[in-house]
Amino acid sequence: MRNWKNWLFPILTALTVAALALLPLRLSTWEDRALTGAVHAEPLTADNNFPAKPPELPGRVRLLAQYRSAPELLTIVAQEPDLAKLEELSAQAWAELVRLVKLGILPEKSGVYNRGFQGSLLYLRDQRDLSSAAFALLYTYDKETGENLSLYLDGESGQILALEFYSELLWEFDVSAEDIGEAFLGALGLECAPAGSEDVAVFRPADSGAVYWVHRYRDYLGMILEVDWEAADDALRTAMGYPLQSESSVDADPMQKW
């Protein structure tokens, strides 16, 4: 009996130390899981460490591309903006649309350019390097004309980073996908050479790990942002369902199998 009591105290001490060491990590993991995909009413700012330190524009483009293509590696928090914030975001979107019209990227005088927007705030954090940034997803619809517009605003610059637009005005809008993409990305400071056809152009901004697909077809115009799977690391390739870099290189060169 005395020997059993002698062992009891060291065992309890070891268990206490292990609990104190592991509990903060476990709590942090639970907190990330609780945040992911949740809708929060309270404001989320740098005080919440979300976003903590937004990267430069290519890094923010990468985060938004991951959200669109491979959200599995992101911590995602969505927040419904209050009326004042929604009006502020709508004003930013209106100013941006005027800018895109002046650049020849969008046709003039659409019925959706000055309508009120609905939408949500998005806070994205890469679970691997903890880079994070804020965005706004906004959309609007004109019931009379059938026009439909959705866009992503960059939380840092207020600029439109991606959009999709359906309108009959596009039938008479004689601008190619390549010209639209060059003007759009050039104005963002993401100049890069295009590749593609008159209806679809592809742009790969440097240091972003992302690809822009610019679609120009009948009554549809889209600046679609996705992860560039050719430049993706193995973690992203796995999340997107693509083969690993090593497997791709072996498949590309049959002689390497020998």
WOGI-V9205 format. One record per residue. N is the residue number from 1. PHI is phi in whole degrees, 0 to 359 (* if undefined). PSI is psi in whole degrees, -180 to 180 (999 if undefined). OMEGA is omega in whole degrees, 0 to 359 (NA if undefined). Layout:
((N:PHI:PSI:OMEGA) (N:PHI:PSI:OMEGA))
This chain:
((1:*:-42:182) (2:295:-38:178) (3:297:-39:180) (4:298:-42:180) (5:293:-34:179) (6:296:-34:179) (7:279:-21:187) (8:298:-47:184) (9:296:-47:177) (10:300:-38:180) (11:295:-46:178) (12:298:-40:179) (13:298:-44:180) (14:296:-42:179) (15:296:-39:179) (16:296:-45:180) (17:297:-42:179) (18:297:-41:180) (19:295:-43:180) (20:293:-31:180) (21:284:-38:186) (22:270:-25:186) (23:298:-45:180) (24:300:-41:178) (25:297:-43:180) (26:295:-42:179) (27:297:-40:178) (28:297:-42:178) (29:297:-44:178) (30:299:-39:181) (31:295:-43:178) (32:298:-41:179) (33:294:-36:179) (34:291:-33:181) (35:286:-37:188) (36:298:126:177) (37:74:4:183) (38:274:157:173) (39:252:121:186) (40:246:138:179) (41:272:-32:182) (42:283:149:180) (43:298:140:176) (44:247:118:184) (45:230:-171:178) (46:297:-23:177) (47:296:-24:178) (48:270:4:187) (49:60:33:184) (50:204:95:0) (51:276:147:183) (52:273:-56:181) (53:217:90:182) (54:300:138:177) (55:285:177:174) (56:295:172:188) (57:307:-45:178) (58:302:-36:178) (59:291:-36:178) (60:290:-37:175) (61:299:-41:178) (62:299:-43:180) (63:297:-44:180) (64:293:-37:177) (65:296:-40:177) (66:297:-39:179) (67:299:-38:181) (68:283:-33:189) (69:250:-40:186) (70:217:69:183) (71:290:-8:183) (72:300:-27:183) (73:264:11:181) (74:245:148:162) (75:268:124:189) (76:239:127:174) (77:235:125:176) (78:254:140:181) (79:225:134:176) (80:280:120:181) (81:287:147:174) (82:286:176:187) (83:299:-43:181) (84:297:-44:180) (85:293:-38:180) (86:295:-38:176) (87:295:-39:178) (88:296:-45:179) (89:295:-39:178) (90:298:-42:178) (91:298:-40:176) (92:298:-43:180) (93:296:-43:179) (94:300:-45:179) (95:298:-40:179) (96:294:-40:180) (97:294:-39:175) (98:299:-42:179) (99:297:-43:181) (100:292:-34:176) (101:296:-45:180) (102:296:-31:179) (103:280:-4:181) (104:79:18:181) (105:273:-30:179) (106:235:151:175) (107:291:161:182) (108:277:157:166) (109:60:42:175) (110:282:150:180) (111:288:-12:182) (112:261:-6:185) (113:294:-33:184) (114:243:22:177) (115:274:161:175) (116:290:145:181) (117:256:153:165) (118:249:164:178) (119:163:-164:183) (120:210:158:173) (121:267:143:180) (122:235:133:175) (123:239:119:186) (124:242:135:177) (125:225:128:176) (126:286:123:183) (127:290:-13:183) (128:270:-45:182) (129:244:1:178) (130:65:13:172) (131:295:143:186) (132:210:155:181) (133:199:162:181) (134:249:146:178) (135:218:166:173) (136:232:130:173) (137:260:118:182) (138:236:148:179) (139:209:154:178) (140:207:165:187) (141:209:136:176) (142:253:108:186) (143:295:-34:183) (144:290:-43:183) (145:263:-16:183) (146:79:8:180) (147:287:144:184) (148:222:129:182) (149:225:130:172) (150:226:148:185) (151:204:161:174) (152:245:125:175) (153:262:139:174) (154:282:126:182) (155:292:-22:181) (156:275:-51:186) (157:262:-19:185) (158:78:6:182) (159:275:153:174) (160:284:125:180) (161:259:-21:179) (162:200:152:178) (163:201:161:171) (164:224:135:188) (165:220:126:174) (166:246:123:180) (167:197:143:175) (168:294:-21:177) (169:300:-25:182) (170:289:-19:177) (171:299:-37:182) (172:261:6:183) (173:269:96:191) (174:270:69:177) (175:226:133:184) (176:284:161:178) (177:299:-38:180) (178:296:-45:179) (179:295:-40:179) (180:297:-47:181) (181:296:-43:180) (182:297:-43:180) (183:292:-42:182) (184:294:-51:183) (185:286:-33:176) (186:297:-39:178) (187:293:-28:176) (188:281:-13:185) (189:85:20:180) (190:246:56:183) (191:292:136:179) (192:198:156:183) (193:284:138:180) (194:274:163:171) (195:213:139:179) (196:144:-156:183) (197:242:-172:181) (198:293:-34:183) (199:270:-27:181) (200:224:128:176) (201:235:147:183) (202:241:133:179) (203:230:138:178) (204:237:92:180) (205:298:139:182) (206:296:143:173) (207:65:14:182) (208:255:-23:186) (209:63:23:184) (210:233:163:176) (211:227:136:174) (212:259:125:171) (213:256:115:179) (214:258:111:182) (215:257:133:179) (216:224:99:188) (217:215:114:178) (218:52:-109:183) (219:259:21:183) (220:233:136:173) (221:226:127:181) (222:222:133:168) (223:252:92:189) (224:263:130:183) (225:251:127:180) (226:219:164:173) (227:292:138:175) (228:278:98:187) (229:295:-24:178) (230:293:-28:180) (231:258:2:186) (232:285:147:174) (233:282:176:186) (234:294:-33:179) (235:296:-43:178) (236:291:-40:180) (237:300:-42:179) (238:296:-44:181) (239:296:-33:182) (240:271:-6:179) (241:83:16:178) (242:266:156:176) (243:293:156:179) (244:292:161:181) (245:304:-44:181) (246:296:-41:180) (247:292:-38:180) (248:295:-42:181) (249:293:-37:178) (250:293:-43:180) (251:295:-34:182) (252:289:-29:181) (253:235:97:184) (254:301:-27:182) (255:294:-24:180) (256:291:-19:178) (257:291:-19:183) (258:260:999:NA))
